Amino acid sequence: MATEPIVLIPTTTLRRIIGFPIITVALVLALFAGVAGLLSAAALIAGYVWLYVKLGSSRIIVDDTGVTREGAFSTKTIRWGEVRRYRFVSINPADASAGAGGGLVGMLAIAAVKAMQKKGGNRRFKSGGLTLHGDRDHKVVISSLYKEVDAALDRAFTELHGRLAGGTAFGDLSFDGHTLRHHKKGELSIAEIENVIIGSNGMISIRKVGKRLAWASTVMARLDNPVLLFDRLADRSVKVDMSQEVFLPHPTIQLLTAAATARANLPVAVVHKG
């Protein structure tokens, strides 16, 4: 049975960003350039109003067949079966640091997940986009500039992960279930991985057991199918320390929760002194 399409409408964010300099210039012209300035200001405002309405008419439609983006000036469609890979970036734009996760390094995974659940973490898509790549240069983007985009992302990840589950290449990284490889740094077995940290700024750091500094790092923007990779790592009991600012679909949150709970319930070795 076909499911109801999800139709997204744009927020006013982009239109406000575009409008600020236009209105500023129009005011300057109107105040200081006489009659000619008034006419130019009126033309600028009229043009902005037209653009505002035009941009507001754009839509993203996610349904059983794929994703259609009806833009202000063109329409693009990609079917689920045409998607070869996706790239996903989810960041907190207020976080300007270039670090790799900060306090997440020493945080107990189970405590992080409990906090995430209480605060609704990993379910707010603040900034970024999901880009679906087909053959050659064909792509369609679902961006954070649309209202209630989380439902569309959930549906997209469900469709994509079922089709892309067999892959082992993830851009800068690859993972076959036993070995994690970085395109420059080499490879680590599962047993050699201390944890993988995903920060609110999109930085990804991989730490090796017994080492204080990151063994390798990259960013979400350089990974193909990153959420699928996080699922794979967690499923193989690799500790994934995920910032609450990164949007995740429900199945991934549940997988990270289960993995964290399993680690928390592991017996702790106690050394008795004679």
DRENPA-3360 file (N, C-alpha, C; in nm, 2 decimals, always signed):
BEGIN
1 = MATEPIVL = +0.08/-0.12/+0.00/+0.00/+0.00/+0.00/+0.09/+0.12/+0.00 ~ +0.06/+0.22/-0.09/+0.13/+0.34/-0.10/+0.11/+0.43/+0.03 ~ +0.22/+0.49/+0.08/+0.21/+0.58/+0.19/+0.19/+0.72/+0.15 ~ +0.14/+0.80/+0.24/+0.12/+0.94/+0.20/+0.25/+1.02/+0.18 ~ +0.25/+1.09/+0.07/+0.37/+1.17/+0.04/+0.40/+1.28/+0.15 ~ +0.52/+1.31/+0.17/+0.56/+1.42/+0.27/+0.59/+1.54/+0.18 ~ +0.52/+1.65/+0.20/+0.54/+1.77/+0.13/+0.60/+1.88/+0.22 ~ +0.72/+1.92/+0.19/+0.79/+2.03/+0.27/+0.77/+2.16/+0.20;
9 = IPTTTLRR = +0.75/+2.26/+0.29/+0.75/+2.40/+0.24/+0.87/+2.48/+0.31 ~ +0.92/+2.58/+0.24/+1.04/+2.64/+0.29/+1.01/+2.73/+0.41 ~ +1.11/+2.74/+0.50/+1.11/+2.84/+0.60/+1.13/+2.98/+0.54 ~ +1.12/+3.08/+0.62/+1.15/+3.22/+0.57/+1.29/+3.26/+0.59 ~ +1.38/+3.17/+0.64/+1.52/+3.20/+0.68/+1.59/+3.26/+0.56 ~ +1.59/+3.18/+0.45/+1.67/+3.22/+0.33/+1.62/+3.35/+0.27 ~ +1.49/+3.37/+0.27/+1.43/+3.49/+0.21/+1.46/+3.61/+0.30 ~ +1.47/+3.59/+0.43/+1.51/+3.70/+0.52/+1.65/+3.74/+0.50;
17 = IIGFPIIT = +1.74/+3.64/+0.48/+1.88/+3.67/+0.46/+1.90/+3.74/+0.33 ~ +1.83/+3.70/+0.22/+1.84/+3.78/+0.10/+1.78/+3.92/+0.11 ~ +1.67/+3.93/+0.18/+1.60/+4.05/+0.19/+1.67/+4.16/+0.27 ~ +1.75/+4.13/+0.37/+1.82/+4.23/+0.45/+1.90/+4.33/+0.37 ~ +2.00/+4.28/+0.29/+2.08/+4.37/+0.21/+2.00/+4.45/+0.11 ~ +1.90/+4.39/+0.05/+1.81/+4.45/-0.05/+1.74/+4.57/+0.01 ~ +1.68/+4.54/+0.13/+1.60/+4.65/+0.20/+1.69/+4.76/+0.24 ~ +1.81/+4.72/+0.29/+1.91/+4.82/+0.34/+1.95/+4.92/+0.22;
25 = VALVLALF = +1.98/+4.86/+0.11/+2.02/+4.94/-0.01/+1.90/+5.03/-0.05 ~ +1.78/+4.97/-0.05/+1.66/+5.05/-0.09/+1.64/+5.17/+0.00 ~ +1.66/+5.15/+0.13/+1.64/+5.26/+0.23/+1.74/+5.37/+0.21 ~ +1.87/+5.33/+0.18/+1.97/+5.43/+0.15/+1.94/+5.51/+0.03 ~ +1.90/+5.44/-0.07/+1.86/+5.51/-0.20/+1.74/+5.61/-0.17 ~ +1.64/+5.56/-0.10/+1.52/+5.64/-0.08/+1.56/+5.77/+0.00 ~ +1.65/+5.75/+0.10/+1.68/+5.86/+0.19/+1.78/+5.97/+0.13 ~ +1.87/+5.92/+0.05/+1.98/+6.01/+0.01/+2.00/+6.03/-0.14;
33 = AGVAGLLS = +1.92/+5.97/-0.22/+1.94/+5.98/-0.37/+1.82/+6.05/-0.44 ~ +1.74/+6.12/-0.37/+1.64/+6.20/-0.43/+1.53/+6.12/-0.50 ~ +1.47/+6.18/-0.60/+1.36/+6.11/-0.68/+1.41/+5.99/-0.75 ~ +1.53/+5.99/-0.81/+1.58/+5.88/-0.88/+1.60/+5.76/-0.78 ~ +1.65/+5.80/-0.66/+1.67/+5.70/-0.55/+1.54/+5.64/-0.51 ~ +1.43/+5.72/-0.50/+1.30/+5.66/-0.46/+1.25/+5.56/-0.56 ~ +1.27/+5.60/-0.69/+1.23/+5.51/-0.80/+1.31/+5.38/-0.80 ~ +1.44/+5.39/-0.77/+1.52/+5.27/-0.77/+1.49/+5.18/-0.65;
41 = AAALIAGY = +1.46/+5.25/-0.53/+1.42/+5.18/-0.41/+1.29/+5.10/-0.43 ~ +1.20/+5.17/-0.50/+1.07/+5.10/-0.53/+1.09/+4.98/-0.62 ~ +1.17/+4.99/-0.72/+1.20/+4.88/-0.81/+1.27/+4.76/-0.73 ~ +1.36/+4.80/-0.64/+1.43/+4.69/-0.56/+1.33/+4.62/-0.47 ~ +1.24/+4.70/-0.41/+1.14/+4.64/-0.32/+1.05/+4.55/-0.39 ~ +1.00/+4.60/-0.51/+0.91/+4.52/-0.59/+0.98/+4.39/-0.64 ~ +1.10/+4.40/-0.68/+1.18/+4.28/-0.72/+1.19/+4.18/-0.60 ~ +1.22/+4.23/-0.48/+1.23/+4.14/-0.37/+1.10/+4.07/-0.33;
49 = VWLYVKLG = +0.99/+4.15/-0.34/+0.86/+4.09/-0.31/+0.83/+3.98/-0.41 ~ +0.86/+4.00/-0.54/+0.85/+3.89/-0.64/+0.93/+3.77/-0.61 ~ +1.06/+3.79/-0.57/+1.15/+3.68/-0.54/+1.10/+3.61/-0.41 ~ +1.05/+3.69/-0.31/+1.01/+3.63/-0.19/+0.89/+3.53/-0.21 ~ +0.80/+3.57/-0.30/+0.68/+3.49/-0.33/+0.73/+3.37/-0.41 ~ +0.82/+3.39/-0.50/+0.87/+3.28/-0.59/+0.95/+3.18/-0.51 ~ +1.03/+3.22/-0.42/+1.11/+3.12/-0.34/+1.01/+3.05/-0.24 ~ +0.91/+3.12/-0.20/+0.81/+3.06/-0.11/+0.73/+2.95/-0.17;
57 = SSRIIVDD = +0.73/+2.95/-0.30/+0.65/+2.85/-0.37/+0.72/+2.72/-0.39 ~ +0.85/+2.71/-0.36/+0.92/+2.58/-0.38/+0.87/+2.47/-0.28 ~ +0.89/+2.35/-0.32/+0.84/+2.24/-0.24/+0.94/+2.12/-0.26 ~ +0.95/+2.04/-0.15/+1.02/+1.91/-0.16/+0.92/+1.80/-0.13 ~ +0.91/+1.70/-0.22/+0.81/+1.60/-0.20/+0.88/+1.46/-0.19 ~ +0.86/+1.40/-0.08/+0.92/+1.27/-0.05/+0.81/+1.16/-0.05 ~ +0.82/+1.06/-0.14/+0.72/+0.96/-0.15/+0.78/+0.83/-0.17 ~ +0.69/+0.73/-0.21/+0.74/+0.59/-0.23/+0.84/+0.58/-0.35;
65 = TGVTREGA = +0.83/+0.67/-0.44/+0.91/+0.66/-0.56/+1.05/+0.73/-0.55 ~ +1.06/+0.83/-0.47/+1.18/+0.91/-0.45/+1.16/+1.05/-0.40 ~ +1.24/+1.14/-0.44/+1.24/+1.28/-0.39/+1.23/+1.37/-0.51 ~ +1.14/+1.46/-0.51/+1.12/+1.57/-0.61/+1.14/+1.70/-0.54 ~ +1.23/+1.78/-0.60/+1.25/+1.92/-0.55/+1.19/+2.02/-0.65 ~ +1.08/+2.08/-0.62/+1.02/+2.18/-0.71/+1.08/+2.32/-0.66 ~ +1.18/+2.37/-0.73/+1.24/+2.49/-0.70/+1.17/+2.61/-0.76 ~ +1.22/+2.73/-0.73/+1.16/+2.85/-0.78/+1.18/+2.86/-0.93;
73 = FSTKTIRW = +1.28/+2.80/-0.99/+1.30/+2.81/-1.13/+1.32/+2.68/-1.20 ~ +1.33/+2.57/-1.13/+1.34/+2.44/-1.20/+1.30/+2.33/-1.10 ~ +1.28/+2.21/-1.16/+1.23/+2.09/-1.09/+1.33/+1.97/-1.11 ~ +1.37/+1.91/-1.00/+1.46/+1.79/-1.01/+1.39/+1.67/-0.94 ~ +1.41/+1.55/-0.99/+1.36/+1.43/-0.93/+1.46/+1.32/-0.93 ~ +1.47/+1.25/-0.82/+1.56/+1.13/-0.82/+1.48/+1.02/-0.76 ~ +1.48/+0.90/-0.82/+1.41/+0.79/-0.77/+1.50/+0.71/-0.67 ~ +1.44/+0.64/-0.58/+1.52/+0.57/-0.48/+1.62/+0.48/-0.54;
81 = GEVRRYRF = +1.58/+0.41/-0.65/+1.66/+0.32/-0.71/+1.78/+0.38/-0.79 ~ +1.77/+0.51/-0.81/+1.88/+0.58/-0.89/+1.99/+0.63/-0.79 ~ +1.96/+0.63/-0.66/+2.06/+0.69/-0.57/+2.17/+0.59/-0.55 ~ +2.29/+0.64/-0.58/+2.41/+0.56/-0.56/+2.48/+0.58/-0.43 ~ +2.46/+0.69/-0.37/+2.52/+0.73/-0.24/+2.45/+0.85/-0.19 ~ +2.47/+0.88/-0.07/+2.42/+1.01/-0.02/+2.53/+1.07/+0.07 ~ +2.52/+1.20/+0.09/+2.60/+1.28/+0.18/+2.51/+1.35/+0.28 ~ +2.55/+1.35/+0.40/+2.46/+1.41/+0.50/+2.55/+1.49/+0.60;
89 = VSINPADA = +2.51/+1.61/+0.62/+2.58/+1.70/+0.71/+2.47/+1.76/+0.81 ~ +2.50/+1.74/+0.94/+2.41/+1.79/+1.04/+2.49/+1.86/+1.15 ~ +2.49/+1.99/+1.16/+2.57/+2.06/+1.25/+2.49/+2.16/+1.33 ~ +2.55/+2.21/+1.44/+2.49/+2.32/+1.51/+2.57/+2.45/+1.46 ~ +2.50/+2.54/+1.39/+2.58/+2.65/+1.34/+2.63/+2.75/+1.44 ~ +2.58/+2.73/+1.57/+2.63/+2.82/+1.68/+2.76/+2.77/+1.73 ~ +2.80/+2.64/+1.69/+2.93/+2.59/+1.74/+3.03/+2.62/+1.64 ~ +3.12/+2.72/+1.67/+3.22/+2.77/+1.57/+3.35/+2.70/+1.60;
97 = SAGAGGGL = +3.36/+2.61/+1.69/+3.49/+2.55/+1.73/+3.53/+2.45/+1.62 ~ +3.66/+2.43/+1.61/+3.71/+2.33/+1.51/+3.76/+2.20/+1.58 ~ +3.71/+2.18/+1.70/+3.76/+2.07/+1.78/+3.69/+1.94/+1.73 ~ +3.72/+1.83/+1.79/+3.67/+1.70/+1.75/+3.57/+1.64/+1.85 ~ +3.51/+1.72/+1.93/+3.41/+1.66/+2.02/+3.43/+1.70/+2.17 ~ +3.54/+1.75/+2.21/+3.57/+1.80/+2.34/+3.53/+1.71/+2.45 ~ +3.43/+1.75/+2.53/+3.40/+1.67/+2.65/+3.34/+1.53/+2.62 ~ +3.31/+1.50/+2.49/+3.26/+1.37/+2.46/+3.36/+1.26/+2.48;
105 = VGMLAIAA = +3.49/+1.30/+2.48/+3.59/+1.20/+2.49/+3.58/+1.12/+2.61 ~ +3.56/+1.18/+2.73/+3.56/+1.10/+2.85/+3.43/+1.07/+2.90 ~ +3.32/+1.09/+2.82/+3.19/+1.07/+2.87/+3.14/+0.93/+2.86 ~ +3.08/+0.88/+2.96/+3.02/+0.75/+2.96/+2.91/+0.74/+2.86 ~ +2.91/+0.64/+2.77/+2.82/+0.64/+2.66/+2.67/+0.63/+2.71 ~ +2.65/+0.55/+2.81/+2.51/+0.53/+2.86/+2.46/+0.66/+2.92 ~ +2.54/+0.74/+2.99/+2.50/+0.87/+3.04/+2.46/+0.97/+2.93 ~ +2.54/+0.96/+2.82/+2.52/+1.05/+2.71/+2.38/+1.02/+2.64;
113 = VKAMQKKG = +2.35/+0.89/+2.63/+2.23/+0.85/+2.56/+2.11/+0.89/+2.65 ~ +2.12/+0.87/+2.78/+2.01/+0.91/+2.87/+1.98/+1.06/+2.86 ~ +2.09/+1.14/+2.86/+2.07/+1.28/+2.85/+2.01/+1.32/+2.71 ~ +2.05/+1.25/+2.61/+2.00/+1.27/+2.48/+1.85/+1.25/+2.48 ~ +1.80/+1.14/+2.54/+1.66/+1.11/+2.54/+1.58/+1.21/+2.62 ~ +1.63/+1.26/+2.73/+1.56/+1.35/+2.81/+1.54/+1.48/+2.74 ~ +1.64/+1.53/+2.67/+1.64/+1.66/+2.60/+1.59/+1.65/+2.46 ~ +1.56/+1.53/+2.41/+1.51/+1.52/+2.27/+1.63/+1.54/+2.18;
121 = GNRRFKSG = +1.75/+1.50/+2.23/+1.87/+1.52/+2.14/+1.87/+1.43/+2.02 ~ +1.95/+1.48/+1.92/+1.96/+1.41/+1.79/+1.83/+1.41/+1.71 ~ +1.74/+1.49/+1.74/+1.61/+1.49/+1.67/+1.58/+1.63/+1.62 ~ +1.68/+1.73/+1.63/+1.66/+1.86/+1.58/+1.76/+1.89/+1.47 ~ +1.71/+1.90/+1.35/+1.80/+1.92/+1.23/+1.82/+2.07/+1.22 ~ +1.92/+2.13/+1.28/+1.94/+2.27/+1.29/+2.00/+2.33/+1.16 ~ +2.10/+2.26/+1.10/+2.16/+2.32/+0.98/+2.23/+2.20/+0.91 ~ +2.22/+2.21/+0.78/+2.29/+2.11/+0.69/+2.20/+2.06/+0.58;
129 = GLTLHGDR = +2.22/+1.94/+0.53/+2.15/+1.89/+0.42/+2.17/+1.74/+0.39 ~ +2.08/+1.68/+0.33/+2.09/+1.54/+0.28/+2.09/+1.55/+0.13 ~ +2.21/+1.51/+0.07/+2.22/+1.52/-0.07/+2.22/+1.38/-0.13 ~ +2.13/+1.35/-0.22/+2.11/+1.22/-0.28/+2.18/+1.23/-0.42 ~ +2.29/+1.14/-0.44/+2.36/+1.14/-0.56/+2.33/+1.02/-0.65 ~ +2.29/+1.06/-0.77/+2.27/+0.95/-0.87/+2.39/+0.94/-0.96 ~ +2.37/+0.89/-1.08/+2.48/+0.88/-1.18/+2.53/+1.02/-1.23 ~ +2.65/+1.03/-1.25/+2.72/+1.15/-1.30/+2.69/+1.27/-1.20;
137 = DHKVVISS = +2.63/+1.38/-1.25/+2.62/+1.49/-1.16/+2.47/+1.51/-1.11 ~ +2.39/+1.41/-1.13/+2.25/+1.42/-1.09/+2.24/+1.41/-0.94 ~ +2.18/+1.51/-0.88/+2.16/+1.51/-0.73/+2.04/+1.59/-0.69 ~ +1.98/+1.56/-0.58/+1.87/+1.63/-0.52/+1.90/+1.65/-0.37 ~ +1.88/+1.77/-0.32/+1.91/+1.81/-0.19/+1.79/+1.83/-0.10 ~ +1.78/+1.77/+0.02/+1.68/+1.80/+0.12/+1.76/+1.88/+0.22 ~ +1.73/+2.01/+0.24/+1.80/+2.10/+0.32/+1.72/+2.14/+0.45 ~ +1.79/+2.20/+0.55/+1.73/+2.24/+0.67/+1.65/+2.36/+0.66;
145 = LYKEVDAA = +1.64/+2.42/+0.54/+1.57/+2.54/+0.51/+1.42/+2.51/+0.48 ~ +1.37/+2.39/+0.52/+1.23/+2.35/+0.50/+1.17/+2.31/+0.63 ~ +1.04/+2.34/+0.65/+0.97/+2.32/+0.77/+0.95/+2.17/+0.79 ~ +0.96/+2.12/+0.92/+0.93/+1.98/+0.96/+1.00/+1.88/+0.87 ~ +1.13/+1.91/+0.85/+1.21/+1.83/+0.76/+1.25/+1.70/+0.82 ~ +1.24/+1.69/+0.95/+1.28/+1.56/+1.02/+1.20/+1.44/+0.97 ~ +1.07/+1.46/+0.94/+0.99/+1.35/+0.89/+1.04/+1.30/+0.75 ~ +1.08/+1.40/+0.67/+1.13/+1.36/+0.54/+1.27/+1.29/+0.55;
153 = LDRAFTEL = +1.35/+1.33/+0.64/+1.48/+1.27/+0.66/+1.46/+1.12/+0.71 ~ +1.37/+1.10/+0.80/+1.34/+0.97/+0.85/+1.30/+0.88/+0.74 ~ +1.21/+0.93/+0.66/+1.16/+0.84/+0.55/+1.28/+0.82/+0.45 ~ +1.35/+0.92/+0.42/+1.46/+0.90/+0.32/+1.57/+0.80/+0.37 ~ +1.60/+0.81/+0.50/+1.70/+0.71/+0.55/+1.65/+0.57/+0.55 ~ +1.52/+0.55/+0.58/+1.46/+0.42/+0.57/+1.47/+0.36/+0.43 ~ +1.44/+0.44/+0.33/+1.45/+0.40/+0.19/+1.59/+0.37/+0.15 ~ +1.68/+0.46/+0.19/+1.82/+0.46/+0.14/+1.89/+0.34/+0.21;
161 = HGRLAGGT = +1.88/+0.32/+0.34/+1.96/+0.22/+0.40/+1.92/+0.08/+0.36 ~ +1.80/+0.06/+0.33/+1.76/-0.07/+0.27/+1.82/-0.10/+0.14 ~ +1.85/+0.00/+0.06/+1.91/-0.02/-0.07/+2.06/-0.01/-0.07 ~ +2.12/+0.06/+0.02/+2.27/+0.08/+0.02/+2.34/-0.01/+0.13 ~ +2.27/-0.10/+0.19/+2.32/-0.18/+0.30/+2.44/-0.26/+0.27 ~ +2.46/-0.30/+0.14/+2.57/-0.39/+0.11/+2.70/-0.32/+0.09 ~ +2.71/-0.19/+0.09/+2.83/-0.12/+0.07/+2.93/-0.12/+0.18 ~ +3.06/-0.11/+0.15/+3.16/-0.10/+0.25/+3.25/+0.03/+0.24;
169 = AFGDLSFD = +3.23/+0.11/+0.13/+3.30/+0.23/+0.11/+3.22/+0.35/+0.16 ~ +3.28/+0.44/+0.24/+3.21/+0.55/+0.29/+3.29/+0.68/+0.27 ~ +3.34/+0.70/+0.16/+3.42/+0.82/+0.13/+3.56/+0.81/+0.19 ~ +3.60/+0.90/+0.28/+3.73/+0.90/+0.34/+3.75/+0.77/+0.42 ~ +3.64/+0.70/+0.46/+3.66/+0.58/+0.54/+3.59/+0.46/+0.47 ~ +3.64/+0.35/+0.51/+3.57/+0.22/+0.47/+3.56/+0.13/+0.59 ~ +3.46/+0.04/+0.59/+3.44/-0.05/+0.70/+3.37/-0.17/+0.65 ~ +3.44/-0.29/+0.67/+3.39/-0.41/+0.62/+3.33/-0.50/+0.74;
177 = GHTLRHHK = +3.31/-0.44/+0.85/+3.26/-0.51/+0.97/+3.37/-0.56/+1.06 ~ +3.50/-0.56/+1.01/+3.61/-0.60/+1.09/+3.72/-0.50/+1.10 ~ +3.74/-0.42/+1.00/+3.85/-0.33/+0.99/+3.80/-0.19/+0.94 ~ +3.84/-0.09/+1.01/+3.81/+0.05/+0.97/+3.93/+0.11/+0.90 ~ +3.91/+0.16/+0.78/+4.02/+0.21/+0.70/+4.00/+0.36/+0.68 ~ +4.11/+0.44/+0.70/+4.11/+0.58/+0.66/+4.20/+0.59/+0.53 ~ +4.15/+0.68/+0.44/+4.22/+0.68/+0.31/+4.36/+0.72/+0.32 ~ +4.41/+0.79/+0.43/+4.55/+0.83/+0.44/+4.62/+0.76/+0.55;
185 = KGELSIAE = +4.55/+0.73/+0.66/+4.62/+0.69/+0.79/+4.63/+0.54/+0.79 ~ +4.56/+0.46/+0.71/+4.58/+0.32/+0.72/+4.45/+0.25/+0.77 ~ +4.47/+0.15/+0.86/+4.36/+0.08/+0.91/+4.37/+0.04/+1.05 ~ +4.26/+0.02/+1.12/+4.25/-0.03/+1.25/+4.15/-0.14/+1.26 ~ +4.18/-0.25/+1.34/+4.08/-0.35/+1.36/+3.99/-0.30/+1.47 ~ +3.87/-0.37/+1.48/+3.77/-0.33/+1.58/+3.83/-0.32/+1.72 ~ +3.92/-0.42/+1.75/+3.98/-0.42/+1.89/+4.07/-0.31/+1.91 ~ +4.12/-0.24/+1.81/+4.21/-0.13/+1.83/+4.15/+0.00/+1.84;
193 = IENVIIGS = +4.01/+0.01/+1.82/+3.94/+0.13/+1.82/+3.89/+0.16/+1.96 ~ +3.94/+0.28/+2.02/+3.89/+0.32/+2.15/+3.75/+0.38/+2.13 ~ +3.73/+0.47/+2.04/+3.59/+0.52/+2.01/+3.60/+0.61/+1.89 ~ +3.48/+0.64/+1.84/+3.46/+0.73/+1.72/+3.38/+0.84/+1.77 ~ +3.43/+0.97/+1.76/+3.36/+1.08/+1.81/+3.31/+1.17/+1.70 ~ +3.18/+1.20/+1.71/+3.12/+1.29/+1.61/+3.07/+1.42/+1.68 ~ +3.14/+1.53/+1.65/+3.11/+1.65/+1.72/+3.00/+1.73/+1.66 ~ +2.95/+1.83/+1.73/+2.84/+1.92/+1.68/+2.88/+2.00/+1.56;
201 = NGMISIRK = +3.01/+2.02/+1.54/+3.06/+2.09/+1.42/+3.08/+2.01/+1.30 ~ +3.05/+1.88/+1.30/+3.07/+1.79/+1.19/+3.20/+1.72/+1.19 ~ +3.29/+1.75/+1.29/+3.42/+1.68/+1.29/+3.40/+1.54/+1.34 ~ +3.48/+1.45/+1.28/+3.48/+1.30/+1.32/+3.62/+1.27/+1.36 ~ +3.64/+1.22/+1.48/+3.77/+1.18/+1.52/+3.77/+1.03/+1.56 ~ +3.87/+0.96/+1.52/+3.88/+0.82/+1.56/+4.00/+0.80/+1.65 ~ +3.98/+0.75/+1.77/+4.08/+0.73/+1.87/+4.12/+0.58/+1.88 ~ +4.25/+0.56/+1.89/+4.31/+0.43/+1.90/+4.33/+0.40/+2.05;
209 = VGKRLAWA = +4.31/+0.27/+2.08/+4.33/+0.23/+2.22/+4.47/+0.26/+2.27 ~ +4.48/+0.33/+2.38/+4.60/+0.36/+2.44/+4.67/+0.49/+2.40 ~ +4.60/+0.56/+2.31/+4.65/+0.69/+2.25/+4.56/+0.80/+2.29 ~ +4.63/+0.91/+2.34/+4.55/+1.03/+2.38/+4.50/+1.11/+2.26 ~ +4.58/+1.12/+2.16/+4.54/+1.20/+2.04/+4.46/+1.12/+1.94 ~ +4.39/+1.18/+1.86/+4.31/+1.11/+1.75/+4.40/+1.04/+1.66 ~ +4.37/+0.92/+1.62/+4.45/+0.85/+1.52/+4.42/+0.90/+1.38 ~ +4.30/+0.94/+1.36/+4.26/+1.00/+1.23/+4.14/+1.08/+1.25;
217 = STVMARLD = +4.12/+1.18/+1.15/+4.00/+1.26/+1.16/+3.95/+1.30/+1.02 ~ +3.82/+1.33/+1.01/+3.76/+1.38/+0.89/+3.64/+1.46/+0.92 ~ +3.56/+1.49/+0.83/+3.43/+1.56/+0.85/+3.32/+1.49/+0.79 ~ +3.20/+1.51/+0.84/+3.08/+1.45/+0.78/+3.07/+1.47/+0.63 ~ +3.10/+1.59/+0.59/+3.09/+1.63/+0.45/+3.17/+1.55/+0.36 ~ +3.27/+1.48/+0.41/+3.36/+1.40/+0.32/+3.32/+1.25/+0.33 ~ +3.22/+1.21/+0.40/+3.17/+1.08/+0.41/+3.05/+1.05/+0.32 ~ +3.06/+0.93/+0.25/+2.94/+0.88/+0.18/+2.86/+0.80/+0.28;
225 = NPVLLFDR = +2.73/+0.81/+0.28/+2.64/+0.73/+0.37/+2.68/+0.73/+0.51 ~ +2.71/+0.84/+0.57/+2.76/+0.85/+0.71/+2.68/+0.78/+0.81 ~ +2.54/+0.80/+0.81/+2.46/+0.74/+0.91/+2.46/+0.59/+0.90 ~ +2.47/+0.54/+0.78/+2.48/+0.39/+0.77/+2.61/+0.34/+0.83 ~ +2.72/+0.42/+0.81/+2.84/+0.38/+0.88/+2.83/+0.38/+1.03 ~ +2.77/+0.48/+1.09/+2.75/+0.49/+1.23/+2.67/+0.36/+1.28 ~ +2.57/+0.33/+1.20/+2.49/+0.20/+1.23/+2.58/+0.08/+1.23 ~ +2.67/+0.07/+1.13/+2.75/-0.05/+1.12/+2.85/-0.05/+1.24;
233 = LADRSVKV = +2.91/+0.06/+1.27/+3.01/+0.06/+1.38/+2.94/+0.02/+1.51 ~ +2.82/+0.08/+1.54/+2.76/+0.05/+1.67/+2.71/-0.10/+1.67 ~ +2.67/-0.15/+1.56/+2.63/-0.29/+1.55/+2.75/-0.38/+1.58 ~ +2.87/-0.34/+1.55/+2.99/-0.42/+1.58/+3.05/-0.38/+1.71 ~ +2.98/-0.31/+1.79/+3.02/-0.28/+1.93/+3.13/-0.18/+1.94 ~ +3.15/-0.10/+1.83/+3.24/+0.01/+1.84/+3.18/+0.12/+1.91 ~ +3.25/+0.18/+2.00/+3.19/+0.29/+2.08/+3.18/+0.42/+2.00 ~ +3.06/+0.47/+1.97/+3.03/+0.59/+1.90/+2.98/+0.69/+1.99;
241 = DMSQEVFL = +3.06/+0.80/+2.01/+3.02/+0.91/+2.10/+2.97/+1.02/+2.01 ~ +2.83/+1.03/+2.01/+2.76/+1.12/+1.91/+2.71/+1.25/+1.98 ~ +2.75/+1.36/+1.93/+2.69/+1.49/+1.98/+2.54/+1.49/+1.97 ~ +2.48/+1.54/+2.07/+2.33/+1.55/+2.06/+2.28/+1.65/+1.95 ~ +2.37/+1.73/+1.90/+2.34/+1.83/+1.80/+2.32/+1.76/+1.66 ~ +2.37/+1.64/+1.64/+2.36/+1.57/+1.51/+2.23/+1.50/+1.50 ~ +2.15/+1.54/+1.39/+2.02/+1.47/+1.37/+2.05/+1.33/+1.33 ~ +1.97/+1.24/+1.39/+1.97/+1.09/+1.36/+1.83/+1.04/+1.35;
249 = PHPTIQLL = +1.81/+0.94/+1.26/+1.68/+0.88/+1.25/+1.66/+0.79/+1.37 ~ +1.53/+0.76/+1.40/+1.50/+0.68/+1.52/+1.58/+0.54/+1.53 ~ +1.58/+0.47/+1.42/+1.65/+0.34/+1.43/+1.80/+0.35/+1.47 ~ +1.87/+0.46/+1.43/+2.01/+0.48/+1.47/+2.02/+0.51/+1.61 ~ +1.93/+0.60/+1.66/+1.93/+0.63/+1.81/+1.90/+0.51/+1.89 ~ +1.81/+0.42/+1.85/+1.78/+0.30/+1.92/+1.91/+0.21/+1.92 ~ +1.98/+0.20/+1.81/+2.09/+0.12/+1.80/+2.20/+0.17/+1.89 ~ +2.23/+0.30/+1.89/+2.33/+0.36/+1.98/+2.29/+0.34/+2.13;
257 = TAAATARA = +2.16/+0.35/+2.15/+2.11/+0.33/+2.29/+2.14/+0.18/+2.34 ~ +2.11/+0.09/+2.25/+2.13/-0.05/+2.28/+2.27/-0.08/+2.30 ~ +2.36/-0.03/+2.22/+2.50/-0.05/+2.23/+2.56/+0.01/+2.36 ~ +2.51/+0.13/+2.39/+2.56/+0.19/+2.51/+2.51/+0.12/+2.64 ~ +2.39/+0.07/+2.64/+2.34/-0.01/+2.75/+2.42/-0.14/+2.77 ~ +2.45/-0.21/+2.65/+2.52/-0.33/+2.66/+2.66/-0.30/+2.72 ~ +2.73/-0.19/+2.68/+2.86/-0.16/+2.74/+2.85/-0.13/+2.89 ~ +2.74/-0.06/+2.93/+2.72/-0.02/+3.07/+2.70/-0.14/+3.16;
265 = NLPVAVVH = +2.64/-0.25/+3.10/+2.61/-0.37/+3.18/+2.72/-0.47/+3.18 ~ +2.83/-0.44/+3.11/+2.95/-0.53/+3.11/+3.01/-0.54/+3.25 ~ +3.05/-0.66/+3.30/+3.11/-0.67/+3.43/+3.24/-0.60/+3.44 ~ +3.26/-0.54/+3.56/+3.38/-0.46/+3.58/+3.48/-0.55/+3.66 ~ +3.60/-0.55/+3.61/+3.70/-0.63/+3.67/+3.75/-0.56/+3.80 ~ +3.75/-0.64/+3.91/+3.80/-0.59/+4.04/+3.93/-0.66/+4.08 ~ +4.03/-0.58/+4.11/+4.16/-0.64/+4.15/+4.16/-0.63/+4.30 ~ +4.18/-0.75/+4.36/+4.20/-0.76/+4.50/+4.34/-0.77/+4.54;
273 = KG = +4.38/-0.69/+4.63/+4.52/-0.69/+4.68/+4.53/-0.78/+4.80 ~ +4.63/-0.87/+4.79/+4.66/-0.97/+4.89/+4.72/-0.90/+5.01;
% end
